[in-house]
């Protein structure tokens, strides 16, 4: 970095990362009002080994919530 250079960070991320026991982990664009189920579906759905009752969301503020 040199004098006058800047680093800018977006106010929030508009990317949703889907991972764990899904068929294909991916990152997709956030769509307001889109359901958790729809994001899981975009990753090909759950694997056979997935424990669907233990699925959860991690928010950008670090908090998490079971679905």
C-alpha positions, 0 to 999 in steps of 0.5 A: 500500500502507498499513501492515498491508497484505500481499502473498501469493504461492502456494508454487507455480503449479498452472497449466500454460501451453502455447504455441509451435507449437500450434493454440491456446496456453492455460493449464490446471490442473495434474493430477498424473501428466498426460502432456506429450502430453495437455497438447499435445492440450488445446491442439489438438495441434502445428501443421504447422510444429512441430518435435516433436523440439525440444519442451521443458518449462520448470519453475517453478524455471527449469530446462528439459528436452527431451521 
